[in-house]
Each structure stands twice: as C-alpha cells, then as structure tokens.
Amino acid sequence: MILTGDVGGTKVNLALFDIKKGIPSLSVERSYASRDYPDLVHLLEHFLKETQPKLSHACLGVAGPVHAGRCQITHLPWEIDVRELKPLLGTDLVSLINDLAAMASAVPHLVPEEMEIIQEGQGDPNGNIGVLAAGTGLGQAFLIPEEKGRYRVMATEGGQCDFSARNPLEISLREFLSQVSGRVCIEDVLSGPGLIRIFEFMKEREHAPEPDWLVAEFEQGDPASVISRNGLSRKFPACEQALEMFVSVYGAVAGNLALQMMARGGVVLGGGIAPEIVPLLKSDLFLEAFRDKGKFSDFMAQIPVKVVMNKRAPLLGAAYFALGENRIQ
C-alpha cells in the first residue's frame, strides 16, 4: 500500500492506494486543515492512528522547494525532513517531492474525461509539457519525455519570478502591490491571495465599496472563491473586473511558460482555481493573452491547453512517482 500526500499551506490531503496490476487504486482519502497541526509529523500520527495502514511506499508532494529530502513549506511554518518520516511510516521507501512535481507526474496518466480542453491545438505526443497551477500559491513544473513513455519531471519555483506588467492597468496594479510588499512576484498576482489583491485594487480604483451582501459572503466563505463566483455571475463589477484581469494574467503566464520550454506537448493548468473558472479560461481573455507573443503568435495557437478537473491528481501523481514511473530533476 502506498501513502501519498498533497501538503499545502491551506490544507493537507492524504490518500492510501492499493496497487492492482501496476495501477494505483484509491482506498482511503482524508483532508485536514494545515493550521490545525503544529507540524506534519503530528498530522501523520493522527492519520496513521485513524487508518492503521501497512505501507510499502510513501510519496508526499509539498508546497515548497525540496533539497536533500528536506523542505520548508512556503506558506506554512513547517520544516519537513524525510529522515523523520521513515521511522514514523515504517518504510524506507519515502519520497519528498515538490507538489507541482506530484501534479505533473499525474498528467500522463489522466484520461480525456479528467481534462477540460481550452485550446485544441496540434500537440506533439513526444513534446515537452508545461504544468501551471494557481491555488494558495503558484506552482510551475515541466515534463520532459524520456524512453518508454516515461518523463523527467522538473520542479521549479517559477511563481517567485518577477511579475511583468503588460499594459497600463497592470502597471498600476504592480505599483499598488509594491506599496505593500516592495518587490512583486507572479504569485502575488496569480494565486488565490493574488485574486483578492486584484479585487482590492479594482475596488480602490473604481471607488466601489462592498455591498452588505458581499461582506456577508466574504465572512462565510473563502474570499477568492467568493470573488470568482460573483465575477462569473457579474453580480458585482469589482469582482468581475478582478477575475477578468486574473484570467488575462493567467493566459500571459501560461504562454510564457510554453515559450520557455517549447511546450509542443501542451500546457496543463492545475490547482484549485482553474476548474472553477473554466468558462472564462475558454474566453478570448485567456486565449488572446496566451497567444499574444509577437512573431510566435501562430506557434502559440498550435499548443494544446487543458485544465485538470480531477482534484485527486496530485495524490495520484505521487503514487505513480512512488512506483518509479517518472524521475525528478
């Protein structure tokens, strides 16, 4: 049995997979609020007490850079060391990988029904694939084809690169954000917290106070989801404007990723936000920004773009990685 995890700043998803003819089959799944636990060890102790599994392998995707089996979670005061996890889990076959590497590892194994097509394109089955996921933070990873249908997975911290404004409105946004944080990275804009920042910018720019009904929704739910929902329904102008700007930036960043690695195999959008805003991702807002690359615009129109709709993809990808399907560089 394989234990897999998707360890993020907001929540930790854990799963147990049985292996049937070399294919992971989900047996148990649990989700926990990250901030309810002082560290991952205490959370895992709770999970193991609940499930009492006998593990052969474990692979945890973590939201942060991994080096020599250790990771400091980017949006959480947790330091994870694989050496502490091995005796706890009762196996030496424990892997710690970046969460986007886990997501990327699932991509070759997803069926068409688990993906939403944003741009059909003309993908090269032997081409590089870019993976981009906006959620609590922003993750990027590359899939480089190797022999026998396997891939080399390249995890990155591309979300921490500088945010490049493309027009006067985005320049104003960057100036608005720099007043608070100084340097502005892509993740400051393209993430759940980033969507909230864009909303605050739009609200100030338009001198639009929040109506009482919207204040109540913010108090009762996740603010980024509230903005997305009301942006899609066009119920409040600042929500609509913020979401439209977010989608345009998403398209531009996805296009940059495609160019950086010549992603002839396609660009895949993961994370929690993309599945919620598919109608806007299919609009001209996203695709025009994705294709707007000067002399490479025709090339960009040929690159497939898809959204991962399977919320368990990072857990599934971690299971395939544990089985040796891919390797991390």
SULQUITA-V108047 format. One record per backbone hydrogen bond with DSSP energy under -0.5 kcal/mol. CO is the residue of the C=O (numbers start at 1). NH is the residue of the N-H. Records with the same first field share a line. If there is no record, write none. Layout:
CO: NH ; NH
This chain:
1: 56 ; 57
2: 4 ; 17
3: 59
4: 15
5: 61
6: 8 ; 13
7: 63
10: 34
11: 8
12: 32
13: 6
14: 30
15: 4
16: 27 ; 28
17: 2
18: 20 ; 25
19: 21
20: 23
23: 20
25: 18
28: 16
30: 14
32: 12 ; 34
33: 36
34: 37
39: 43
40: 44
41: 45
42: 46
43: 47
44: 48
45: 49
46: 50
47: 51
48: 52
53: 55
57: 3
58: 95
59: 5
60: 62 ; 97
61: 7
62: 64 ; 99
63: 74
65: 72
67: 70
69: 82
70: 67
71: 73 ; 80
73: 76
76: 78
78: 73 ; 80
80: 71
81: 84 ; 85
82: 86
83: 87
84: 88
85: 89
86: 90 ; 91
92: 94
93: 58
95: 60
97: 62
98: 102
99: 103
100: 104
101: 105
102: 106
103: 106 ; 107
104: 107 ; 108
106: 109 ; 110
107: 110
111: 114
112: 115
114: 309 ; 310
115: 117
116: 307
119: 305
123: 125
124: 127
128: 265 ; 266
129: 143
130: 268
131: 141
132: 270
133: 135 ; 139
134: 273
135: 192
137: 135
139: 133
140: 156
141: 131
142: 144 ; 154
143: 129 ; 145
144: 152
146: 149
147: 150
150: 146
151: 153 ; 327
152: 144 ; 154
153: 155 ; 329
154: 142
157: 160
158: 161
159: 187
161: 186
163: 165
167: 171
168: 172
169: 173
170: 174
171: 175
172: 176
173: 177
174: 178
175: 179
177: 180 ; 181
178: 182
181: 183
183: 185
184: 163
185: 188
186: 189 ; 190
189: 191
191: 195
192: 196
193: 197
194: 198
195: 199
196: 200
197: 201
198: 202
199: 203
200: 204
201: 205
202: 206
203: 208
204: 207
207: 209
211: 214 ; 215
212: 216
213: 217
214: 218
215: 219
216: 220
217: 221
222: 226
223: 227
224: 228
225: 229
226: 230
227: 231
228: 232
229: 233
230: 235 ; 236
236: 239 ; 240
237: 241
238: 242
239: 243
240: 244
241: 245
242: 246
243: 247
244: 248
245: 249
246: 250
247: 251
248: 252
249: 253
250: 254
251: 255
252: 256
253: 257
254: 258
255: 259
256: 260
257: 261
258: 262 ; 263
262: 128 ; 264
263: 266
264: 124
266: 130
267: 306
268: 132 ; 270
269: 308
270: 134 ; 274
271: 275
273: 276 ; 277
274: 277
275: 278
277: 280 ; 281
278: 282
280: 283 ; 286
283: 286 ; 287
284: 288
285: 289
286: 290
287: 291
288: 292
291: 293
293: 296
294: 297
296: 300
297: 301
298: 302
299: 302
300: 303
302: 122 ; 304
304: 267
305: 118 ; 119
306: 269
307: 116 ; 309
309: 311
310: 313
312: 315 ; 316
313: 317
314: 318
315: 319
316: 320
317: 321
318: 322
319: 323
320: 325
321: 324
325: 151
327: 153
